[in-house]
Amino acid sequence: MNHLWSPWRMTYIENHEKVNGCVFCFAQAKADGAENLIAFRGKNAFVILNRYPYTSGHLMVIPYKHVSNLEELDAEVRAEMMELATRCTTVLRKVYKTETFNIGINIGEAAGAGVLGHVHIHIVPRWAGDTNFMSTTGGTRVLPEALEDTYRRVKEAFELK
């Protein structure tokens, strides 16, 4: 076990409800709140916080439809996903004064997809000199605030527009 992980982080992981099936489908079926971490719902897709983020504000845009790749989505859904990804960057710039972003889609296991079968876009805020390298080199993640606080801040910013 990595000694750099906080007690809060270990408690969070140990007490988190285990899901059989797709975690994204499970989340979208629940009422919005700090339990499912959905910050915004659109017509065809939603924005959710990553439960195991690389940094505070790590968001994902996910279609309601459970498909494994972009080709299975129609143009309207893909367009909404890109608009939501853009809105995520606007929200994160406002809430976290984000300098830059990594935005990506990992389709399939060989590409590094953590959730197979339900395509999604990652929006990861970045700052000059941030500690994002810690996940790769140190085997740990550094988060300056609790996930519930991140959820509250991001959800409020989405509601302002």
C-alpha positions as CSV (number, residue, x, y, z in Angstrom):
1,M,0.0,0.0,0.0
2,N,1.3,3.5,-0.8
3,H,1.9,5.5,2.3
4,L,1.2,8.8,0.5
5,W,-2.5,8.1,0.2
6,S,-4.5,10.1,2.7
7,P,-6.8,8.3,5.3
8,W,-9.7,10.1,3.6
9,R,-8.8,8.6,0.3
10,M,-8.6,5.0,1.7
11,T,-11.9,5.4,3.6
12,Y,-13.5,6.7,0.4
13,I,-12.3,3.7,-1.7
14,E,-13.1,1.1,1.0
15,N,-16.6,2.4,1.6
16,H,-17.6,3.1,-2.0
17,E,-20.5,1.1,-3.2
18,K,-19.5,-1.7,-5.7
19,V,-21.4,-1.7,-8.9
20,N,-22.2,-4.8,-11.0
21,G,-22.4,-3.8,-14.6
22,C,-21.7,-0.4,-16.1
23,V,-20.8,2.3,-13.5
24,F,-22.0,5.1,-15.9
25,C,-25.4,3.5,-16.5
26,F,-25.7,2.9,-12.8
27,A,-24.9,6.6,-12.0
28,Q,-27.3,8.0,-14.6
29,A,-30.2,6.0,-13.1
30,K,-29.7,7.5,-9.7
31,A,-30.8,11.0,-8.5
32,D,-28.2,13.6,-9.0
33,G,-26.0,14.5,-6.0
34,A,-22.7,13.8,-4.4
35,E,-23.5,10.0,-4.6
36,N,-23.6,9.8,-8.4
37,L,-21.4,12.8,-9.1
38,I,-23.4,14.0,-12.1
39,A,-22.8,17.7,-12.4
40,F,-25.0,18.3,-15.5
41,R,-27.5,16.5,-17.7
42,G,-28.0,17.4,-21.3
43,K,-30.4,15.9,-23.8
44,N,-28.2,13.0,-25.0
45,A,-25.2,13.1,-22.7
46,F,-24.2,14.1,-19.1
47,V,-21.2,15.4,-17.3
48,I,-19.8,13.5,-14.3
49,L,-16.8,13.8,-12.0
50,N,-14.3,11.1,-12.3
51,R,-14.6,9.1,-9.0
52,Y,-10.8,8.4,-9.2
53,P,-9.5,11.7,-10.6
54,Y,-6.0,12.5,-11.7
55,T,-6.6,16.0,-10.3
56,S,-9.5,18.0,-8.8
57,G,-12.0,18.9,-11.5
58,H,-11.4,15.8,-13.7
59,L,-14.7,15.5,-15.5
60,M,-16.1,13.1,-18.1
61,V,-18.8,13.6,-20.8
62,I,-20.8,10.4,-21.3
63,P,-23.6,9.6,-23.7
64,Y,-26.8,8.1,-22.1
65,K,-26.7,5.4,-24.7
66,H,-24.4,2.5,-23.7
67,V,-22.1,2.0,-26.7
68,S,-18.4,1.2,-26.8
69,N,-17.3,3.6,-29.6
70,L,-18.1,6.9,-31.3
71,E,-19.3,5.2,-34.5
72,E,-22.3,3.8,-32.7
73,L,-23.5,7.3,-31.8
74,D,-25.4,9.5,-34.2
75,A,-24.0,12.9,-35.2
76,E,-26.4,14.8,-32.8
77,V,-25.1,12.9,-29.7
78,R,-21.4,13.3,-30.8
79,A,-22.0,17.0,-31.3
80,E,-23.6,17.4,-27.9
81,M,-20.7,15.6,-26.3
82,M,-18.2,18.0,-27.9
83,E,-20.3,21.0,-26.8
84,L,-20.4,19.6,-23.2
85,A,-16.6,19.1,-23.3
86,T,-16.2,22.7,-24.3
87,R,-18.6,23.8,-21.5
88,C,-16.5,21.7,-19.1
89,T,-13.4,23.7,-20.0
90,T,-15.4,27.0,-19.4
91,V,-16.6,25.8,-16.0
92,L,-13.2,24.6,-15.0
93,R,-11.5,27.8,-16.0
94,K,-14.0,29.7,-13.8
95,V,-13.9,27.4,-10.8
96,Y,-10.2,26.3,-10.8
97,K,-8.5,29.0,-12.9
98,T,-7.3,26.2,-15.1
99,E,-4.5,27.1,-17.4
100,T,-4.7,24.1,-19.9
101,F,-6.4,20.8,-20.4
102,N,-5.9,17.2,-21.4
103,I,-9.0,16.1,-23.3
104,G,-9.2,12.6,-24.6
105,I,-11.1,9.5,-25.4
106,N,-9.7,6.0,-24.7
107,I,-11.7,3.5,-26.8
108,G,-11.0,-0.1,-25.8
109,E,-8.7,-1.8,-23.3
110,A,-5.5,-1.5,-25.4
111,A,-6.1,2.3,-25.5
112,G,-6.3,2.5,-21.7
113,A,-10.1,2.6,-21.3
114,G,-10.9,2.2,-17.6
115,V,-14.6,1.6,-18.3
116,L,-15.0,-0.7,-21.2
117,G,-18.2,-0.7,-23.2
118,H,-19.4,2.9,-22.5
119,V,-17.5,5.5,-24.5
120,H,-16.7,8.8,-22.7
121,I,-14.5,11.9,-23.0
122,H,-12.1,12.9,-20.2
123,I,-11.5,16.5,-19.5
124,V,-8.5,16.9,-17.1
125,P,-7.5,20.4,-15.9
126,R,-3.8,21.1,-15.9
127,W,-1.6,23.8,-14.5
128,A,2.1,24.6,-15.1
129,G,4.1,22.7,-12.5
130,D,1.1,20.5,-11.4
131,T,1.7,17.1,-9.9
132,N,0.0,15.0,-12.6
133,F,3.3,13.1,-13.1
134,M,2.7,11.5,-9.6
135,S,0.3,9.0,-11.0
136,T,2.8,7.7,-13.5
137,T,6.1,7.9,-11.5
138,G,4.9,7.7,-7.9
139,G,1.9,5.4,-8.2
140,T,-0.2,7.9,-6.3
141,R,-2.6,10.8,-6.9
142,V,-2.5,14.2,-5.2
143,L,-5.9,15.9,-4.6
144,P,-6.1,19.2,-2.8
145,E,-9.8,18.9,-1.9
146,A,-12.4,16.2,-1.2
147,L,-14.4,14.9,-4.1
148,E,-17.6,16.1,-2.5
149,D,-16.2,19.7,-2.4
150,T,-15.2,19.4,-6.1
151,Y,-18.7,18.2,-6.9
152,R,-20.4,21.1,-5.2
153,R,-18.2,23.7,-6.8
154,V,-18.5,22.2,-10.3
155,K,-22.3,21.6,-10.0
156,E,-22.9,25.2,-8.9
157,A,-20.9,26.5,-11.8
158,F,-22.9,24.5,-14.3
159,E,-26.1,25.9,-12.7
160,L,-25.0,29.5,-13.2
161,K,-25.2,29.3,-17.0
